[in-house]
């Protein structure tokens, strides 16, 4: 090892400097963080249940189409969480709109709708698209 003394200062080789740097890093690990954390307070737990309609809640829920397969009349049940415009369309397998069977503004809550299909649809598979606001739900329908 070479040391050069000049006016009270000396130079060290790199291995001594690396040992000192490692010692500084490990001292933080032994003693924890270099600053104090505030004490934690326990949270308050409530058992109250609150129902709030938010803007990101589903607008259209509980959609049911019955009977399926259908022979003469389609029955629909659905629930709307806010007042909105509802459109119900029958669509073929290719996605082409065949008939719009309902298009009105509806109130909040459970809704029921019936539609007579005698001589309006031939036998086969169709889809019912229910659109409420910007949401859409599609249900499959078999016509006998």
Secondary structure, DSSP 4 states (H G I P E B T S, - for coil): ----EETTEE---HHHHHHHHHHHHHHHHHH--SSPPPPP-PPP----------TTS-SEEEEEEESSSBSSEEEEEEEESS-EEEEEEEE-TTS-EEEEEEEEEE-SEEEEEEEE-TTTS-SEEEEEEEEETTEEEEEEEEE-
